[in-house]
Amino acid sequence: MKCLVPVKRVIDYNVKVRVKSDGSGVDLANVKMSMNPFDEIAVEEAVRLKEKGVVSEVVAVSCGSAACQETLRTAMAIGADRAILVETEVELQPLAVAKLLKVLVGREQPGLVILGKQAIDDDCNQTGQMLAALAGLPQATFASKVEFAGERLQVTREVDGGLETLELSLPAVVTTDLRLNEPRYVTLPNIMKAKKKPLETLKAETLGVDIAPRLKTLKVAEPPKRGTGVKVPDVAMLVEKLKNEAKVI
């Protein structure tokens, strides 16, 4: 069974995000970029399934600029067999990515599509669900455990009341949560091996998909700075301030 793993290139989670002076977006100049952490978990899970003999091939996919090749090489260093880059300079929103992935699903015919539940840059949490809807595939989101039971897939997912277990027919779409696994450390030998693995580049305009943005960013602003705290002499004063100044009680 083939497993397709979409990955996204985002600002590294350790970097403090800066907003451009004109408020038009986030400043990416000289900023460290890396694979979206949730997608890294997805790649790790796909590789583990391959090591168990359930998956025969892991294909990493990314949509975006040519710089996304670096992210795909990281996925192959973790254990993906090959990679596909859908190259475009257009700002890709979740619906556009889902449309591009639907074309690749039709082309590659994977038995499982596993991807992060959301990206840490836009926090949309939409691509997996949109892909499942467009491709007409069953889906399980926020997976904290993935197991195969014969020809079907059992996914334990986190919900507000605890845990829920779903059973899906294949092919299916699964989005990963943080507690699914802990990605392995990428070693130098595997990084060198990844350089020799095949990476195919496709132009987005050749796939016959409308990827024009539906939303327009009007302004990006940093959150307001937190005010300094004050010490109060007693509980009575604390209650008064919470009631009259903070107005939270």
C-alpha positions in Angstrom: 0.0 0.0 0.0 1.2 3.5 -0.9 1.1 6.3 1.6 1.0 10.0 0.6 2.3 12.5 3.1 1.7 16.2 2.4 4.2 18.5 4.2 4.4 22.3 4.5 7.4 24.6 4.9 6.8 27.1 7.7 8.8 29.4 10.0 10.6 27.2 12.6 8.6 27.0 15.8 11.6 28.3 17.8 11.7 31.6 15.9 10.0 34.7 17.2 7.8 35.9 14.4 8.2 39.5 13.3 5.6 41.5 11.4 6.6 43.8 8.5 6.7 47.5 9.3 3.9 48.2 6.8 1.6 45.5 8.3 1.4 43.6 5.0 2.5 40.3 6.3 5.1 38.4 8.3 8.8 39.2 7.8 10.6 36.1 6.3 13.9 37.7 5.6 16.8 35.6 7.0 14.3 33.5 9.0 14.9 29.9 9.7 12.3 27.7 7.9 11.5 24.1 8.7 8.9 21.4 8.3 5.6 22.0 10.0 5.8 19.9 13.3 2.4 18.2 12.7 3.5 17.1 9.3 6.8 15.8 10.7 4.6 13.6 13.0 2.7 12.4 9.9 6.0 11.5 8.1 7.2 9.6 11.2 3.9 7.7 11.4 4.0 6.7 7.7 7.6 5.5 8.1 6.7 3.5 11.1 3.8 1.9 9.2 6.3 1.0 6.5 8.7 -0.5 9.0 5.8 -2.7 10.2 5.3 -3.9 6.7 1.8 -2.3 6.3 2.9 0.4 3.9 5.1 -0.4 0.9 6.0 3.1 -0.2 6.0 6.6 1.4 5.6 9.6 -0.9 6.2 13.1 0.5 4.4 16.0 -1.2 4.7 19.7 -0.9 3.1 22.7 -2.6 4.9 26.0 -2.9 8.1 27.6 -4.0 11.3 25.8 -5.1 12.6 26.3 -1.5 10.2 23.6 -0.4 12.6 21.0 -1.8 14.6 21.4 1.4 11.5 20.4 3.4 11.0 17.4 1.1 14.6 16.3 1.5 14.0 16.4 5.3 11.0 14.1 4.8 13.1 11.7 2.8 15.8 11.8 5.5 13.2 10.7 8.0 12.3 7.8 5.7 10.1 8.8 2.8 11.0 6.9 -0.4 10.5 9.8 -2.9 9.0 13.2 -3.1 6.8 15.4 -5.4 7.0 19.2 -5.4 4.0 21.1 -6.9 5.8 24.4 -7.6 4.1 27.7 -7.7 4.7 31.3 -6.4 1.0 31.9 -5.9 -0.1 32.3 -2.2 -1.7 28.9 -1.5 -4.7 28.8 0.8 -6.1 25.5 2.2 -8.7 25.0 -0.5 -6.0 25.5 -3.3 -3.7 23.0 -1.6 -6.6 20.5 -1.2 -7.4 20.8 -4.9 -3.7 20.2 -5.8 -3.5 17.2 -3.5 -6.7 15.8 -5.0 -5.0 15.7 -8.4 -2.0 13.9 -6.9 -4.3 11.4 -5.1 -5.9 10.6 -8.4 -2.5 10.2 -10.0 -0.7 8.2 -7.3 -3.7 6.2 -6.0 -2.5 5.9 -2.4 -4.2 3.7 0.1 -3.6 6.2 2.9 -3.1 10.0 3.0 -1.7 11.2 6.3 -0.9 14.8 7.1 -0.7 17.2 10.0 -4.0 18.5 11.5 -2.9 22.1 11.0 0.1 24.3 10.1 1.6 26.5 12.8 1.7 29.5 10.5 -2.0 30.0 9.7 -3.5 27.4 12.1 -6.4 26.8 9.6 -6.9 23.1 10.3 -8.8 22.8 7.0 -6.6 21.1 4.3 -7.2 17.4 5.4 -10.9 17.8 5.7 -11.2 19.6 2.4 -9.1 17.0 0.6 -11.3 14.2 2.0 -14.4 16.0 0.8 -13.1 16.8 -2.6 -11.7 13.2 -3.1 -14.8 11.5 -1.6 -12.6 9.7 1.0 -13.4 8.8 4.6 -11.5 10.8 7.1 -10.3 10.7 10.7 -8.9 13.9 12.3 -6.7 14.6 15.4 -5.3 11.0 15.4 -3.5 10.0 18.5 -3.2 6.3 17.5 -3.3 4.6 14.1 -3.7 0.8 13.7 -4.6 -1.6 10.9 -7.3 -4.2 11.5 -7.2 -6.4 8.4 -8.3 -4.3 5.4 -9.6 -1.5 7.6 -8.0 1.3 9.5 -8.7 2.0 13.2 -7.9 5.6 14.4 -8.1 6.8 18.0 -8.8 10.5 18.0 -8.9 13.1 20.8 -12.2 14.8 21.4 -13.5 17.1 24.2 -14.9 14.3 26.3 -11.8 12.0 26.0 -11.0 9.5 23.2 -13.0 8.3 20.2 -12.1 5.3 18.0 -13.2 5.3 14.4 -12.9 2.5 11.8 -12.4 3.5 8.2 -12.3 1.7 4.9 -9.3 2.4 2.7 -8.3 4.6 1.0 -8.7 7.2 3.7 -7.4 10.6 4.9 -5.9 10.9 8.4 -4.7 14.1 10.2 -2.3 13.8 13.0 -2.2 15.2 16.5 0.8 15.9 18.7 0.4 12.7 20.8 0.5 10.3 17.9 4.3 9.8 18.1 7.6 11.5 18.6 9.6 12.0 15.4 13.0 10.5 15.2 16.3 12.4 15.1 17.5 12.8 11.5 21.0 11.5 11.3 23.7 12.7 8.9 23.9 9.4 6.9 20.2 9.6 6.3 20.5 13.2 5.2 23.1 12.2 2.7 20.9 9.3 1.4 18.0 11.7 1.0 20.0 13.7 -1.5 20.0 10.7 -3.9 16.3 9.9 -3.6 14.0 11.0 -6.5 12.3 14.3 -6.3 9.8 15.1 -9.0 8.8 18.7 -9.7 5.5 19.6 -11.3 4.2 23.1 -12.2 0.9 23.9 -10.5 -0.5 25.5 -13.7 -0.1 22.2 -15.6 -2.5 20.4 -13.2 -5.6 22.2 -14.4 -6.6 23.5 -10.9 -7.8 27.0 -10.0 -5.5 28.0 -7.1 -6.4 31.7 -7.0 -6.6 33.0 -3.4 -10.2 33.4 -2.1 -9.2 35.5 0.9 -7.3 38.7 1.0 -5.1 39.7 4.0 -5.9 43.3 4.9 -3.5 43.8 7.7 -1.2 41.8 10.0 -0.4 43.1 13.5 1.4 41.8 16.6 -0.7 41.1 19.6 -0.9 44.0 22.1 1.9 44.0 24.6 1.0 42.8 28.1 0.9 45.4 30.8 3.0 45.2 33.9 1.5 43.6 37.0 1.1 45.3 40.4 1.2 43.9 43.9 -1.8 44.3 46.1 -1.6 44.4 49.9 -4.5 42.1 50.7 -7.3 39.9 49.3 -9.9 42.6 49.6 -7.9 44.9 47.2 -7.4 42.0 44.8 -11.1 41.3 44.6 -11.8 45.0 44.2 -9.4 45.3 41.2 -10.7 42.2 39.6 -14.2 43.5 39.9 -13.8 47.2 39.1 -10.7 47.4 36.9 -10.3 44.0 35.2 -14.1 43.4 35.3 -13.7 39.6 35.3 -15.9 39.0 38.4 
